[in-house]
């Protein structure tokens, strides 16, 4: 363990696997105390076993909105001030929009968006009173770019991006930082057991989507991104005096988002004559 004279209490949602576990491991290595949320008792024991002296496990489902405020109050009372909130809990959904039940969209937003906002709303009053704190929301490069077959997922991440950026401007004068963490493809469970996949039913989409689904499944476990390095990057920005509002992680994310921005600029320019035709005449 690294000795850290600036040890923080870091609350991370969804620490049982993937990025959540990587963030927790990195934070422990840097001497922070990690409060981690899980949904199962078995996951709680596995998490606290990482470092009994530096971890506090909490069984909490981020979609149990009524339970969250009391859980945060208990943490603040028993452990101390929450210095950092990392909203990591979430999952992927794969499915063409026409084929995917509306209930799956509701479930996706309930976890990826509403759960994150519920956590923020419970933590923020304490941070505001102390005039310090850092909220990090794990979104995705899918909060900037899109591809066929993940409309529900991208929709949830676009929403969390907008919420994060707006919140950052609201609390900037209160000593609180907000960062959206935007990973590309990393070796986590996102495309494996953690992903919900809608059934295929419409043959018109076969030529478009079947190769995409097959490629994603074959790539799972072989992505270029290293979760441990991503976690180290996140720990580094916790020490920054002026952390970014947006932090892309991975060369693929940087390349794809830059291409998207360039494409938007070209499209805006192409249709600028229509855009500017809608104002009242001076």
Buried (B, 14 or more C-beta within 10 A) or exposed (E): EEEBEEBBBBBBBBBBBBBBBBBBBBBBBBBBBBBBBBBEEEBBEBBBEBBEEBBBBBEBBBBEBEBBBEBBEEBBEEBEBBBBBBBBBBBBBBBBBEBBEEEBBEBBBBBBBBBBBBBBEBBBEBBBEBEEBBBBBBBBBBBBBBEEBBBBBBBBBBBBBBBBBEBBEEBEEBEBBBBBBBBBBBBBBBBBEBBBBBEBEEEEBEEEBEEBBEEBBEEBEEBEBBBBBBBBBBBEBBEEEEBBBBBBBBEBBBEBBEEBEEEEEEEEEEEEEEEEEEEEEE
